[in-house]
Amino acid sequence: MKRRISLPYYFLDEKNKAPPLVQIAATQPSSSGKKFGDVISYGAAGITLLNGKKLNKNLCFFGITETQFWTNASRQMFKDCILFTLG
């Protein structure tokens, strides 16, 4: 039996994500190969969200919340996320 590690994270479901949001990192593909959504996603100021509202500032969704599991790469992606929101 193959052992797997499961890490908790949040994601933006593809069905509920505004198309202008840019995917930086996606969910792990399921056994069928389907990805369910964005674990990290950027939205630039001025884009329209699904509720019809426009972003006034840059937005970054970062769904990797358990910092004890962060790698150097995930730490850098978090820093990049912050820098993006600061414009």
PDB file of N, CA, C and O in Angstrom:
ATOM      1  N   MET A   1       0.835  -1.176   0.000  1.00  0.00           N
ATOM      2  CA  MET A   1       0.000   0.000   0.000  1.00  0.00           C
ATOM      3  C   MET A   1       0.889   1.252   0.000  1.00  0.00           C
ATOM      4  O   MET A   1       1.844   1.354   0.770  1.00  0.00           O
ATOM      5  N   LYS A   2       0.556   2.174  -0.861  1.00  0.00           N
ATOM      6  CA  LYS A   2       1.309   3.411  -0.972  1.00  0.00           C
ATOM      7  C   LYS A   2       0.785   4.417   0.053  1.00  0.00           C
ATOM      8  O   LYS A   2      -0.415   4.684   0.111  1.00  0.00           O
ATOM      9  N   ARG A   3       1.687   4.970   0.857  1.00  0.00           N
ATOM     10  CA  ARG A   3       1.303   5.957   1.871  1.00  0.00           C
ATOM     11  C   ARG A   3       1.354   7.357   1.262  1.00  0.00           C
ATOM     12  O   ARG A   3       2.245   7.680   0.477  1.00  0.00           O
ATOM     13  N   ARG A   4       0.393   8.163   1.636  1.00  0.00           N
ATOM     14  CA  ARG A   4       0.338   9.538   1.150  1.00  0.00           C
ATOM     15  C   ARG A   4       0.249  10.487   2.317  1.00  0.00           C
ATOM     16  O   ARG A   4      -0.309  10.165   3.366  1.00  0.00           O
ATOM     17  N   ILE A   5       0.809  11.661   2.116  1.00  0.00           N
ATOM     18  CA  ILE A   5       0.709  12.717   3.114  1.00  0.00           C
ATOM     19  C   ILE A   5      -0.372  13.685   2.647  1.00  0.00           C
ATOM     20  O   ILE A   5      -0.405  14.074   1.480  1.00  0.00           O
ATOM     21  N   SER A   6      -1.233  14.061   3.542  1.00  0.00           N
ATOM     22  CA  SER A   6      -2.303  14.999   3.231  1.00  0.00           C
ATOM     23  C   SER A   6      -2.094  16.275   4.030  1.00  0.00           C
ATOM     24  O   SER A   6      -2.012  16.240   5.258  1.00  0.00           O
ATOM     25  N   LEU A   7      -2.007  17.391   3.337  1.00  0.00           N
ATOM     26  CA  LEU A   7      -1.830  18.684   3.987  1.00  0.00           C
ATOM     27  C   LEU A   7      -3.097  19.510   3.819  1.00  0.00           C
ATOM     28  O   LEU A   7      -3.663  19.552   2.726  1.00  0.00           O
ATOM     29  N   PRO A   8      -3.552  20.168   4.882  1.00  0.00           N
ATOM     30  CA  PRO A   8      -4.755  20.993   4.761  1.00  0.00           C
ATOM     31  C   PRO A   8      -4.464  22.302   4.026  1.00  0.00           C
ATOM     32  O   PRO A   8      -3.420  22.923   4.226  1.00  0.00           O
ATOM     33  N   TYR A   9      -5.399  22.705   3.180  1.00  0.00           N
ATOM     34  CA  TYR A   9      -5.311  23.994   2.502  1.00  0.00           C
ATOM     35  C   TYR A   9      -6.704  24.393   2.033  1.00  0.00           C
ATOM     36  O   TYR A   9      -7.609  23.562   1.968  1.00  0.00           O
ATOM     37  N   TYR A  10      -6.866  25.660   1.709  1.00  0.00           N
ATOM     38  CA  TYR A  10      -8.106  26.185   1.147  1.00  0.00           C
ATOM     39  C   TYR A  10      -7.868  26.438  -0.336  1.00  0.00           C
ATOM     40  O   TYR A  10      -6.731  26.608  -0.776  1.00  0.00           O
ATOM     41  N   PHE A  11      -8.961  26.458  -1.099  1.00  0.00           N
ATOM     42  CA  PHE A  11      -8.825  26.759  -2.519  1.00  0.00           C
ATOM     43  C   PHE A  11     -10.070  27.468  -3.037  1.00  0.00           C
ATOM     44  O   PHE A  11     -11.153  27.356  -2.463  1.00  0.00           O
ATOM     45  N   LEU A  12      -9.892  28.203  -4.140  1.00  0.00           N
ATOM     46  CA  LEU A  12     -11.002  28.829  -4.844  1.00  0.00           C
ATOM     47  C   LEU A  12     -11.498  27.825  -5.876  1.00  0.00           C
ATOM     48  O   LEU A  12     -10.765  27.466  -6.797  1.00  0.00           O
ATOM     49  N   ASP A  13     -12.716  27.379  -5.728  1.00  0.00           N
ATOM     50  CA  ASP A  13     -13.294  26.411  -6.656  1.00  0.00           C
ATOM     51  C   ASP A  13     -13.398  27.018  -8.052  1.00  0.00           C
ATOM     52  O   ASP A  13     -13.780  28.179  -8.199  1.00  0.00           O
ATOM     53  N   GLU A  14     -13.063  26.242  -9.067  1.00  0.00           N
ATOM     54  CA  GLU A  14     -13.108  26.724 -10.451  1.00  0.00           C
ATOM     55  C   GLU A  14     -14.491  27.262 -10.833  1.00  0.00           C
ATOM     56  O   GLU A  14     -14.592  28.199 -11.625  1.00  0.00           O
ATOM     57  N   LYS A  15     -15.547  26.679 -10.282  1.00  0.00           N
ATOM     58  CA  LYS A  15     -16.915  27.097 -10.612  1.00  0.00           C
ATOM     59  C   LYS A  15     -17.281  28.432  -9.970  1.00  0.00           C
ATOM     60  O   LYS A  15     -18.213  29.097 -10.423  1.00  0.00           O
ATOM     61  N   ASN A  16     -16.569  28.830  -8.931  1.00  0.00           N
ATOM     62  CA  ASN A  16     -16.901  30.049  -8.196  1.00  0.00           C
ATOM     63  C   ASN A  16     -15.803  31.101  -8.251  1.00  0.00           C
ATOM     64  O   ASN A  16     -15.749  31.990  -7.401  1.00  0.00           O
ATOM     65  N   LYS A  17     -14.941  31.005  -9.233  1.00  0.00           N
ATOM     66  CA  LYS A  17     -13.799  31.909  -9.342  1.00  0.00           C
ATOM     67  C   LYS A  17     -14.014  32.860 -10.511  1.00  0.00           C
ATOM     68  O   LYS A  17     -14.386  32.433 -11.604  1.00  0.00           O
ATOM     69  N   ALA A  18     -13.781  34.142 -10.282  1.00  0.00           N
ATOM     70  CA  ALA A  18     -13.883  35.120 -11.364  1.00  0.00           C
ATOM     71  C   ALA A  18     -12.823  34.807 -12.425  1.00  0.00           C
ATOM     72  O   ALA A  18     -11.656  34.609 -12.085  1.00  0.00           O
ATOM     73  N   PRO A  19     -13.209  34.760 -13.691  1.00  0.00           N
ATOM     74  CA  PRO A  19     -12.252  34.417 -14.756  1.00  0.00           C
ATOM     75  C   PRO A  19     -10.984  35.265 -14.802  1.00  0.00           C
ATOM     76  O   PRO A  19      -9.933  34.744 -15.177  1.00  0.00           O
ATOM     77  N   PRO A  20     -11.033  36.571 -14.431  1.00  0.00           N
ATOM     78  CA  PRO A  20      -9.784  37.346 -14.502  1.00  0.00           C
ATOM     79  C   PRO A  20      -8.738  36.981 -13.440  1.00  0.00           C
ATOM     80  O   PRO A  20      -7.586  37.399 -13.552  1.00  0.00           O
ATOM     81  N   LEU A  21      -9.118  36.210 -12.415  1.00  0.00           N
ATOM     82  CA  LEU A  21      -8.128  35.814 -11.417  1.00  0.00           C
ATOM     83  C   LEU A  21      -7.091  34.898 -12.049  1.00  0.00           C
ATOM     84  O   LEU A  21      -7.436  33.992 -12.809  1.00  0.00           O
ATOM     85  N   VAL A  22      -5.838  35.132 -11.739  1.00  0.00           N
ATOM     86  CA  VAL A  22      -4.732  34.382 -12.339  1.00  0.00           C
ATOM     87  C   VAL A  22      -4.268  33.296 -11.367  1.00  0.00           C
ATOM     88  O   VAL A  22      -3.895  33.586 -10.230  1.00  0.00           O
ATOM     89  N   GLN A  23      -4.295  32.062 -11.822  1.00  0.00           N
ATOM     90  CA  GLN A  23      -3.870  30.933 -10.993  1.00  0.00           C
ATOM     91  C   GLN A  23      -2.350  30.897 -10.896  1.00  0.00           C
ATOM     92  O   GLN A  23      -1.650  30.914 -11.908  1.00  0.00           O
ATOM     93  N   ILE A  24      -1.849  30.846  -9.660  1.00  0.00           N
ATOM     94  CA  ILE A  24      -0.419  30.726  -9.404  1.00  0.00           C
ATOM     95  C   ILE A  24      -0.100  29.289  -8.989  1.00  0.00           C
ATOM     96  O   ILE A  24       0.907  28.722  -9.413  1.00  0.00           O
ATOM     97  N   ALA A  25      -0.970  28.706  -8.152  1.00  0.00           N
ATOM     98  CA  ALA A  25      -0.827  27.306  -7.729  1.00  0.00           C
ATOM     99  C   ALA A  25      -2.213  26.686  -7.662  1.00  0.00           C
ATOM    100  O   ALA A  25      -3.172  27.327  -7.232  1.00  0.00           O
ATOM    101  N   ALA A  26      -2.309  25.425  -8.093  1.00  0.00           N
ATOM    102  CA  ALA A  26      -3.598  24.730  -8.144  1.00  0.00           C
ATOM    103  C   ALA A  26      -3.649  23.601  -7.125  1.00  0.00           C
ATOM    104  O   ALA A  26      -2.635  23.216  -6.542  1.00  0.00           O
ATOM    105  N   THR A  27      -4.852  23.081  -6.927  1.00  0.00           N
ATOM    106  CA  THR A  27      -5.018  21.909  -6.085  1.00  0.00           C
ATOM    107  C   THR A  27      -4.296  20.733  -6.727  1.00  0.00           C
ATOM    108  O   THR A  27      -4.029  20.728  -7.929  1.00  0.00           O
ATOM    109  N   GLN A  28      -3.989  19.748  -5.913  1.00  0.00           N
ATOM    110  CA  GLN A  28      -3.393  18.508  -6.412  1.00  0.00           C
ATOM    111  C   GLN A  28      -4.437  17.822  -7.288  1.00  0.00           C
ATOM    112  O   GLN A  28      -5.595  17.732  -6.882  1.00  0.00           O
ATOM    113  N   PRO A  29      -4.074  17.335  -8.470  1.00  0.00           N
ATOM    114  CA  PRO A  29      -5.063  16.654  -9.318  1.00  0.00           C
ATOM    115  C   PRO A  29      -5.633  15.411  -8.627  1.00  0.00           C
ATOM    116  O   PRO A  29      -4.931  14.703  -7.906  1.00  0.00           O
ATOM    117  N   SER A  30      -6.915  15.172  -8.867  1.00  0.00           N
ATOM    118  CA  SER A  30      -7.552  13.966  -8.339  1.00  0.00           C
ATOM    119  C   SER A  30      -7.088  12.764  -9.156  1.00  0.00           C
ATOM    120  O   SER A  30      -6.301  12.911 -10.091  1.00  0.00           O
ATOM    121  N   SER A  31      -7.571  11.589  -8.806  1.00  0.00           N
ATOM    122  CA  SER A  31      -7.185  10.383  -9.555  1.00  0.00           C
ATOM    123  C   SER A  31      -7.625  10.462 -11.013  1.00  0.00           C
ATOM    124  O   SER A  31      -7.041   9.801 -11.873  1.00  0.00           O
ATOM    125  N   SER A  32      -8.654  11.268 -11.298  1.00  0.00           N
ATOM    126  CA  SER A  32      -9.111  11.446 -12.681  1.00  0.00           C
ATOM    127  C   SER A  32      -8.296  12.507 -13.418  1.00  0.00           C
ATOM    128  O   SER A  32      -8.468  12.702 -14.621  1.00  0.00           O
ATOM    129  N   GLY A  33      -7.409  13.189 -12.694  1.00  0.00           N
ATOM    130  CA  GLY A  33      -6.590  14.233 -13.304  1.00  0.00           C
ATOM    131  C   GLY A  33      -7.193  15.619 -13.183  1.00  0.00           C
ATOM    132  O   GLY A  33      -6.572  16.598 -13.598  1.00  0.00           O
ATOM    133  N   LYS A  34      -8.400  15.725 -12.619  1.00  0.00           N
ATOM    134  CA  LYS A  34      -9.070  17.017 -12.487  1.00  0.00           C
ATOM    135  C   LYS A  34      -8.465  17.835 -11.351  1.00  0.00           C
ATOM    136  O   LYS A  34      -8.225  17.326 -10.256  1.00  0.00           O
ATOM    137  N   LYS A  35      -8.227  19.110 -11.634  1.00  0.00           N
ATOM    138  CA  LYS A  35      -7.825  20.066 -10.598  1.00  0.00           C
ATOM    139  C   LYS A  35      -9.087  20.818 -10.190  1.00  0.00           C
ATOM    140  O   LYS A  35      -9.876  21.222 -11.044  1.00  0.00           O
ATOM    141  N   PHE A  36      -9.277  21.007  -8.890  1.00  0.00           N
ATOM    142  CA  PHE A  36     -10.511  21.601  -8.401  1.00  0.00           C
ATOM    143  C   PHE A  36     -10.476  23.115  -8.284  1.00  0.00           C
ATOM    144  O   PHE A  36     -11.528  23.755  -8.305  1.00  0.00           O
ATOM    145  N   GLY A  37      -9.301  23.698  -8.162  1.00  0.00           N
ATOM    146  CA  GLY A  37      -9.265  25.144  -8.046  1.00  0.00           C
ATOM    147  C   GLY A  37      -7.890  25.696  -7.730  1.00  0.00           C
ATOM    148  O   GLY A  37      -6.875  25.004  -7.810  1.00  0.00           O
ATOM    149  N   ASP A  38      -7.896  26.970  -7.367  1.00  0.00           N
ATOM    150  CA  ASP A  38      -6.657  27.715  -7.108  1.00  0.00           C
ATOM    151  C   ASP A  38      -6.325  27.720  -5.620  1.00  0.00           C
ATOM    152  O   ASP A  38      -7.162  28.079  -4.792  1.00  0.00           O
ATOM    153  N   VAL A  39      -5.126  27.328  -5.293  1.00  0.00           N
ATOM    154  CA  VAL A  39      -4.637  27.434  -3.925  1.00  0.00           C
ATOM    155  C   VAL A  39      -3.993  28.811  -3.731  1.00  0.00           C
ATOM    156  O   VAL A  39      -4.049  29.382  -2.642  1.00  0.00           O
ATOM    157  N   ILE A  40      -3.390  29.329  -4.784  1.00  0.00           N
ATOM    158  CA  ILE A  40      -2.868  30.695  -4.800  1.00  0.00           C
ATOM    159  C   ILE A  40      -3.356  31.350  -6.085  1.00  0.00           C
ATOM    160  O   ILE A  40      -3.216  30.790  -7.172  1.00  0.00           O
ATOM    161  N   SER A  41      -3.926  32.535  -5.949  1.00  0.00           N
ATOM    162  CA  SER A  41      -4.484  33.220  -7.110  1.00  0.00           C
ATOM    163  C   SER A  41      -4.344  34.723  -6.936  1.00  0.00           C
ATOM    164  O   SER A  41      -4.486  35.242  -5.829  1.00  0.00           O
ATOM    165  N   TYR A  42      -4.061  35.426  -8.041  1.00  0.00           N
ATOM    166  CA  TYR A  42      -3.904  36.879  -8.022  1.00  0.00           C
ATOM    167  C   TYR A  42      -5.051  37.541  -8.783  1.00  0.00           C
ATOM    168  O   TYR A  42      -5.533  37.023  -9.791  1.00  0.00           O
ATOM    169  N   GLY A  43      -5.470  38.686  -8.280  1.00  0.00           N
ATOM    170  CA  GLY A  43      -6.448  39.511  -8.979  1.00  0.00           C
ATOM    171  C   GLY A  43      -5.964  40.945  -8.993  1.00  0.00           C
ATOM    172  O   GLY A  43      -5.661  41.511  -7.943  1.00  0.00           O
ATOM    173  N   ALA A  44      -5.888  41.534 -10.168  1.00  0.00           N
ATOM    174  CA  ALA A  44      -5.396  42.913 -10.302  1.00  0.00           C
ATOM    175  C   ALA A  44      -6.519  43.912 -10.039  1.00  0.00           C
ATOM    176  O   ALA A  44      -7.687  43.649 -10.327  1.00  0.00           O
ATOM    177  N   ALA A  45      -6.144  45.051  -9.493  1.00  0.00           N
ATOM    178  CA  ALA A  45      -7.116  46.121  -9.253  1.00  0.00           C
ATOM    179  C   ALA A  45      -7.869  46.412 -10.538  1.00  0.00           C
ATOM    180  O   ALA A  45      -7.281  46.474 -11.617  1.00  0.00           O
ATOM    181  N   GLY A  46      -9.189  46.590 -10.407  1.00  0.00           N
ATOM    182  CA  GLY A  46     -10.018  46.926 -11.565  1.00  0.00           C
ATOM    183  C   GLY A  46     -10.780  45.762 -12.163  1.00  0.00           C
ATOM    184  O   GLY A  46     -11.720  45.977 -12.928  1.00  0.00           O
ATOM    185  N   ILE A  47     -10.399  44.521 -11.835  1.00  0.00           N
ATOM    186  CA  ILE A  47     -11.134  43.390 -12.404  1.00  0.00           C
ATOM    187  C   ILE A  47     -12.498  43.268 -11.733  1.00  0.00           C
ATOM    188  O   ILE A  47     -12.694  43.724 -10.607  1.00  0.00           O
ATOM    189  N   THR A  48     -13.431  42.648 -12.440  1.00  0.00           N
ATOM    190  CA  THR A  48     -14.775  42.447 -11.921  1.00  0.00           C
ATOM    191  C   THR A  48     -14.900  41.038 -11.359  1.00  0.00           C
ATOM    192  O   THR A  48     -14.543  40.057 -12.011  1.00  0.00           O
ATOM    193  N   LEU A  49     -15.416  40.959 -10.129  1.00  0.00           N
ATOM    194  CA  LEU A  49     -15.639  39.674  -9.473  1.00  0.00           C
ATOM    195  C   LEU A  49     -17.003  39.115  -9.873  1.00  0.00           C
ATOM    196  O   LEU A  49     -17.780  39.799 -10.539  1.00  0.00           O
ATOM    197  N   LEU A  50     -17.297  37.889  -9.476  1.00  0.00           N
ATOM    198  CA  LEU A  50     -18.556  37.251  -9.853  1.00  0.00           C
ATOM    199  C   LEU A  50     -19.777  37.985  -9.302  1.00  0.00           C
ATOM    200  O   LEU A  50     -20.857  37.903  -9.888  1.00  0.00           O
ATOM    201  N   ASN A  51     -19.627  38.697  -8.193  1.00  0.00           N
ATOM    202  CA  ASN A  51     -20.749  39.433  -7.614  1.00  0.00           C
ATOM    203  C   ASN A  51     -20.951  40.803  -8.271  1.00  0.00           C
ATOM    204  O   ASN A  51     -21.805  41.579  -7.845  1.00  0.00           O
ATOM    205  N   GLY A  52     -20.163  41.093  -9.306  1.00  0.00           N
ATOM    206  CA  GLY A  52     -20.292  42.348 -10.038  1.00  0.00           C
ATOM    207  C   GLY A  52     -19.459  43.483  -9.478  1.00  0.00           C
ATOM    208  O   GLY A  52     -19.373  44.544 -10.098  1.00  0.00           O
ATOM    209  N   LYS A  53     -18.848  43.289  -8.331  1.00  0.00           N
ATOM    210  CA  LYS A  53     -18.021  44.338  -7.732  1.00  0.00           C
ATOM    211  C   LYS A  53     -16.632  44.337  -8.364  1.00  0.00           C
ATOM    212  O   LYS A  53     -16.123  43.298  -8.784  1.00  0.00           O
ATOM    213  N   LYS A  54     -16.036  45.522  -8.421  1.00  0.00           N
ATOM    214  CA  LYS A  54     -14.676  45.660  -8.951  1.00  0.00           C
ATOM    215  C   LYS A  54     -13.688  45.741  -7.799  1.00  0.00           C
ATOM    216  O   LYS A  54     -13.973  46.331  -6.757  1.00  0.00           O
ATOM    217  N   LEU A  55     -12.521  45.139  -8.003  1.00  0.00           N
ATOM    218  CA  LEU A  55     -11.461  45.239  -6.999  1.00  0.00           C
ATOM    219  C   LEU A  55     -10.879  46.643  -7.019  1.00  0.00           C
ATOM    220  O   LEU A  55     -10.528  47.161  -8.078  1.00  0.00           O
ATOM    221  N   ASN A  56     -10.778  47.254  -5.850  1.00  0.00           N
ATOM    222  CA  ASN A  56     -10.162  48.584  -5.740  1.00  0.00           C
ATOM    223  C   ASN A  56      -8.644  48.482  -5.649  1.00  0.00           C
ATOM    224  O   ASN A  56      -7.921  49.403  -6.031  1.00  0.00           O
ATOM    225  N   LYS A  57      -8.172  47.345  -5.137  1.00  0.00           N
ATOM    226  CA  LYS A  57      -6.736  47.121  -4.959  1.00  0.00           C
ATOM    227  C   LYS A  57      -6.396  45.716  -5.417  1.00  0.00           C
ATOM    228  O   LYS A  57      -7.283  44.881  -5.594  1.00  0.00           O
ATOM    229  N   ASN A  58      -5.111  45.457  -5.608  1.00  0.00           N
ATOM    230  CA  ASN A  58      -4.673  44.099  -5.939  1.00  0.00           C
ATOM    231  C   ASN A  58      -5.056  43.140  -4.814  1.00  0.00           C
ATOM    232  O   ASN A  58      -5.055  43.504  -3.638  1.00  0.00           O
ATOM    233  N   LEU A  59      -5.380  41.915  -5.198  1.00  0.00           N
ATOM    234  CA  LEU A  59      -5.799  40.899  -4.242  1.00  0.00           C
ATOM    235  C   LEU A  59      -4.980  39.636  -4.470  1.00  0.00           C
ATOM    236  O   LEU A  59      -4.675  39.283  -5.609  1.00  0.00           O
ATOM    237  N   CYS A  60      -4.629  38.966  -3.393  1.00  0.00           N
ATOM    238  CA  CYS A  60      -3.990  37.658  -3.495  1.00  0.00           C
ATOM    239  C   CYS A  60      -4.703  36.705  -2.553  1.00  0.00           C
ATOM    240  O   CYS A  60      -4.824  36.974  -1.358  1.00  0.00           O
ATOM    241  N   PHE A  61      -5.171  35.598  -3.095  1.00  0.00           N
ATOM    242  CA  PHE A  61      -5.736  34.521  -2.279  1.00  0.00           C
ATOM    243  C   PHE A  61      -4.605  33.533  -2.041  1.00  0.00           C
ATOM    244  O   PHE A  61      -3.995  33.043  -2.991  1.00  0.00           O
ATOM    245  N   PHE A  62      -4.321  33.237  -0.771  1.00  0.00           N
ATOM    246  CA  PHE A  62      -3.251  32.302  -0.412  1.00  0.00           C
ATOM    247  C   PHE A  62      -3.848  31.285   0.546  1.00  0.00           C
ATOM    248  O   PHE A  62      -4.069  31.593   1.717  1.00  0.00           O
ATOM    249  N   GLY A  63      -4.109  30.086   0.066  1.00  0.00           N
ATOM    250  CA  GLY A  63      -4.824  29.080   0.845  1.00  0.00           C
ATOM    251  C   GLY A  63      -3.965  28.121   1.640  1.00  0.00           C
ATOM    252  O   GLY A  63      -4.490  27.199   2.264  1.00  0.00           O
ATOM    253  N   ILE A  64      -2.652  28.317   1.631  1.00  0.00           N
ATOM    254  CA  ILE A  64      -1.764  27.422   2.387  1.00  0.00           C
ATOM    255  C   ILE A  64      -1.596  28.022   3.775  1.00  0.00           C
ATOM    256  O   ILE A  64      -0.759  28.903   3.974  1.00  0.00           O
ATOM    257  N   THR A  65      -2.378  27.556   4.727  1.00  0.00           N
ATOM    258  CA  THR A  65      -2.451  28.214   6.036  1.00  0.00           C
ATOM    259  C   THR A  65      -1.579  27.590   7.113  1.00  0.00           C
ATOM    260  O   THR A  65      -1.262  28.253   8.100  1.00  0.00           O
ATOM    261  N   GLU A  66      -1.189  26.352   6.954  1.00  0.00           N
ATOM    262  CA  GLU A  66      -0.413  25.658   7.985  1.00  0.00           C
ATOM    263  C   GLU A  66       1.080  25.926   7.790  1.00  0.00           C
ATOM    264  O   GLU A  66       1.760  25.192   7.073  1.00  0.00           O
ATOM    265  N   THR A  67       1.579  26.974   8.428  1.00  0.00           N
ATOM    266  CA  THR A  67       2.947  27.427   8.183  1.00  0.00           C
ATOM    267  C   THR A  67       4.013  26.405   8.576  1.00  0.00           C
ATOM    268  O   THR A  67       5.126  26.456   8.053  1.00  0.00           O
ATOM    269  N   GLN A  68       3.704  25.493   9.471  1.00  0.00           N
ATOM    270  CA  GLN A  68       4.710  24.498   9.859  1.00  0.00           C
ATOM    271  C   GLN A  68       5.065  23.554   8.695  1.00  0.00           C
ATOM    272  O   GLN A  68       6.081  22.861   8.745  1.00  0.00           O
ATOM    273  N   PHE A  69       4.226  23.532   7.650  1.00  0.00           N
ATOM    274  CA  PHE A  69       4.487  22.673   6.498  1.00  0.00           C
ATOM    275  C   PHE A  69       5.070  23.440   5.310  1.00  0.00           C
ATOM    276  O   PHE A  69       5.332  22.848   4.263  1.00  0.00           O
ATOM    277  N   TRP A  70       5.274  24.745   5.461  1.00  0.00           N
ATOM    278  CA  TRP A  70       5.781  25.541   4.352  1.00  0.00           C
ATOM    279  C   TRP A  70       7.210  25.148   4.000  1.00  0.00           C
ATOM    280  O   TRP A  70       8.042  24.899   4.872  1.00  0.00           O
ATOM    281  N   THR A  71       7.464  25.101   2.714  1.00  0.00           N
ATOM    282  CA  THR A  71       8.820  24.896   2.205  1.00  0.00           C
ATOM    283  C   THR A  71       9.407  26.279   1.900  1.00  0.00           C
ATOM    284  O   THR A  71       8.721  27.291   2.039  1.00  0.00           O
ATOM    285  N   ASN A  72      10.646  26.315   1.493  1.00  0.00           N
ATOM    286  CA  ASN A  72      11.241  27.592   1.069  1.00  0.00           C
ATOM    287  C   ASN A  72      10.461  28.174  -0.100  1.00  0.00           C
ATOM    288  O   ASN A  72      10.275  29.388  -0.181  1.00  0.00           O
ATOM    289  N   ALA A  73      10.004  27.312  -1.009  1.00  0.00           N
ATOM    290  CA  ALA A  73       9.237  27.780  -2.172  1.00  0.00           C
ATOM    291  C   ALA A  73       7.904  28.389  -1.739  1.00  0.00           C
ATOM    292  O   ALA A  73       7.514  29.435  -2.259  1.00  0.00           O
ATOM    293  N   SER A  74       7.195  27.757  -0.797  1.00  0.00           N
ATOM    294  CA  SER A  74       5.911  28.313  -0.353  1.00  0.00           C
ATOM    295  C   SER A  74       6.110  29.614   0.428  1.00  0.00           C
ATOM    296  O   SER A  74       5.271  30.512   0.352  1.00  0.00           O
ATOM    297  N   ARG A  75       7.193  29.722   1.167  1.00  0.00           N
ATOM    298  CA  ARG A  75       7.503  30.988   1.858  1.00  0.00           C
ATOM    299  C   ARG A  75       7.717  32.106   0.832  1.00  0.00           C
ATOM    300  O   ARG A  75       7.244  33.229   1.012  1.00  0.00           O
ATOM    301  N   GLN A  76       8.431  31.781  -0.237  1.00  0.00           N
ATOM    302  CA  GLN A  76       8.672  32.775  -1.283  1.00  0.00           C
ATOM    303  C   GLN A  76       7.366  33.153  -1.984  1.00  0.00           C
ATOM    304  O   GLN A  76       7.149  34.325  -2.290  1.00  0.00           O
ATOM    305  N   MET A  77       6.489  32.169  -2.241  1.00  0.00           N
ATOM    306  CA  MET A  77       5.199  32.474  -2.872  1.00  0.00           C
ATOM    307  C   MET A  77       4.359  33.373  -1.971  1.00  0.00           C
ATOM    308  O   MET A  77       3.640  34.241  -2.467  1.00  0.00           O
ATOM    309  N   PHE A  78       4.438  33.179  -0.645  1.00  0.00           N
ATOM    310  CA  PHE A  78       3.717  34.043   0.283  1.00  0.00           C
ATOM    311  C   PHE A  78       4.265  35.465   0.217  1.00  0.00           C
ATOM    312  O   PHE A  78       3.496  36.426   0.187  1.00  0.00           O
ATOM    313  N   LYS A  79       5.585  35.603   0.195  1.00  0.00           N
ATOM    314  CA  LYS A  79       6.205  36.929   0.081  1.00  0.00           C
ATOM    315  C   LYS A  79       5.796  37.591  -1.225  1.00  0.00           C
ATOM    316  O   LYS A  79       5.475  38.779  -1.249  1.00  0.00           O
ATOM    317  N   ASP A  80       5.805  36.818  -2.322  1.00  0.00           N
ATOM    318  CA  ASP A  80       5.389  37.353  -3.616  1.00  0.00           C
ATOM    319  C   ASP A  80       3.932  37.822  -3.580  1.00  0.00           C
ATOM    320  O   ASP A  80       3.578  38.841  -4.174  1.00  0.00           O
ATOM    321  N   CYS A  81       3.102  37.062  -2.875  1.00  0.00           N
ATOM    322  CA  CYS A  81       1.689  37.388  -2.719  1.00  0.00           C
ATOM    323  C   CYS A  81       1.538  38.744  -2.017  1.00  0.00           C
ATOM    324  O   CYS A  81       0.765  39.594  -2.458  1.00  0.00           O
ATOM    325  N   ILE A  82       2.268  38.933  -0.942  1.00  0.00           N
ATOM    326  CA  ILE A  82       2.225  40.197  -0.199  1.00  0.00           C
ATOM    327  C   ILE A  82       2.701  41.352  -1.085  1.00  0.00           C
ATOM    328  O   ILE A  82       2.073  42.410  -1.120  1.00  0.00           O
ATOM    329  N   LEU A  83       3.804  41.148  -1.794  1.00  0.00           N
ATOM    330  CA  LEU A  83       4.326  42.188  -2.672  1.00  0.00           C
ATOM    331  C   LEU A  83       3.323  42.548  -3.764  1.00  0.00           C
ATOM    332  O   LEU A  83       3.199  43.716  -4.134  1.00  0.00           O
ATOM    333  N   PHE A  84       2.607  41.551  -4.281  1.00  0.00           N
ATOM    334  CA  PHE A  84       1.594  41.817  -5.303  1.00  0.00           C
ATOM    335  C   PHE A  84       0.484  42.699  -4.749  1.00  0.00           C
ATOM    336  O   PHE A  84       0.039  43.631  -5.418  1.00  0.00           O
ATOM    337  N   THR A  85       0.035  42.412  -3.532  1.00  0.00           N
ATOM    338  CA  THR A  85      -1.049  43.209  -2.952  1.00  0.00           C
ATOM    339  C   THR A  85      -0.618  44.652  -2.650  1.00  0.00           C
ATOM    340  O   THR A  85      -1.435  45.573  -2.661  1.00  0.00           O
ATOM    341  N   LEU A  86       0.673  44.826  -2.382  1.00  0.00           N
ATOM    342  CA  LEU A  86       1.180  46.166  -2.112  1.00  0.00           C
ATOM    343  C   LEU A  86       1.371  46.973  -3.393  1.00  0.00           C
ATOM    344  O   LEU A  86       1.558  48.189  -3.354  1.00  0.00           O
ATOM    345  N   GLY A  87       1.321  46.280  -4.526  1.00  0.00           N
ATOM    346  CA  GLY A  87       1.420  46.948  -5.823  1.00  0.00           C
ATOM    347  C   GLY A  87       2.807  47.368  -6.144  1.00  0.00           C
ATOM    348  O   GLY A  87       3.048  47.945  -7.204  1.00  0.00           O
TER     349      GLY A  87
END
